[in-house]
Structures are given as C-alpha cells and as structure tokens.
C-alpha cells in the first residue's frame, strides 16, 4: 500500500488505474454474438474473459429492454 501511494504521489495524483480492455471491444462482442458465436468462442477470439463477454451482453440486453 505504501509503495502504491509513493507511486501515485510521484505521478502527482494522476493515477488512473488499469485501462478497461474488454469494454473497448463491446461492439465486437455484440457483433459476434449476433452472428451466433458461442460466448467461449467470442472470448477466445477477442482475448478477453468469458465473464467479460457475459457482462457486456447483459449490459446490452438491459439497455435494449429499457428503450
């Protein structure tokens, strides 16, 4: 924890955390799912976790049901 604080202080409070890689591929996930690919195949093709695929598709379904 202390080393992390030192690093954040060195960056002058500009710590932004890890970049969300799976969310950047959300459009590809939805496209491949629409093509009928399995969740596992989508995850393998895009290099993300299966849980991320499910999360993206669940969020998409929630958004489309609200409209």
C-alpha positions as CSV (number, residue, x, y, z in Angstrom):
1,X,0.0,0.0,0.0
2,X,2.8,2.4,0.9
3,X,4.6,1.7,-2.4
4,X,1.4,2.4,-4.3
5,X,0.9,5.7,-2.5
6,X,4.5,6.7,-3.3
7,X,3.9,5.9,-7.0
8,X,0.7,7.9,-7.0
9,X,2.4,10.8,-5.3
10,X,5.2,10.6,-7.9
11,X,2.6,10.8,-10.7
12,X,1.3,13.9,-9.0
13,X,-2.1,12.4,-8.3
14,X,-2.6,11.4,-11.9
15,X,-3.2,7.7,-11.2
16,X,-5.9,6.4,-13.4
17,X,-5.8,2.7,-12.9
18,X,-5.8,0.0,-15.4
19,X,-7.4,0.7,-18.8
20,X,-10.7,-1.3,-19.4
21,X,-9.7,-3.6,-22.3
22,X,-12.9,-5.6,-22.5
23,X,-15.3,-2.7,-22.7
24,X,-13.3,-1.3,-25.6
25,X,-14.3,-4.5,-27.5
26,X,-18.0,-4.3,-26.7
27,X,-19.1,-3.6,-30.2
28,X,-17.1,-6.7,-31.4
29,X,-18.7,-8.8,-28.7
30,X,-22.2,-7.8,-29.7
31,X,-21.5,-8.4,-33.4
32,X,-20.0,-11.8,-32.9
33,X,-22.9,-12.8,-30.6
34,X,-25.4,-11.7,-33.3
35,X,-23.5,-13.9,-35.7
36,X,-24.3,-16.9,-33.4
37,X,-20.8,-17.4,-32.0
38,X,-20.6,-19.0,-28.5
39,X,-19.6,-17.0,-25.5
40,X,-16.4,-19.0,-25.2
41,X,-15.5,-18.5,-28.9
42,X,-16.1,-14.8,-28.6
43,X,-13.8,-14.6,-25.6
44,X,-11.1,-16.6,-27.2
45,X,-11.2,-14.6,-30.5
46,X,-11.0,-11.2,-28.7
47,X,-8.6,-12.2,-26.0
48,X,-11.0,-11.4,-23.1
49,X,-12.6,-13.5,-20.4
50,X,-15.8,-15.3,-20.8
51,X,-17.2,-13.4,-17.8
52,X,-16.5,-10.2,-19.6
53,X,-18.5,-11.4,-22.6
54,X,-21.4,-12.2,-20.4
55,X,-21.2,-8.9,-18.6
56,X,-21.1,-6.9,-21.9
57,X,-24.1,-8.9,-23.3
58,X,-26.1,-8.5,-20.1
59,X,-25.5,-4.7,-20.1
60,X,-26.6,-4.6,-23.8
61,X,-29.7,-6.5,-23.0
62,X,-30.5,-4.3,-20.1
63,X,-30.1,-1.2,-22.3
64,X,-32.3,-2.5,-25.1
65,X,-35.1,-3.5,-22.7
66,X,-35.2,0.0,-21.2
67,X,-35.9,1.6,-24.6
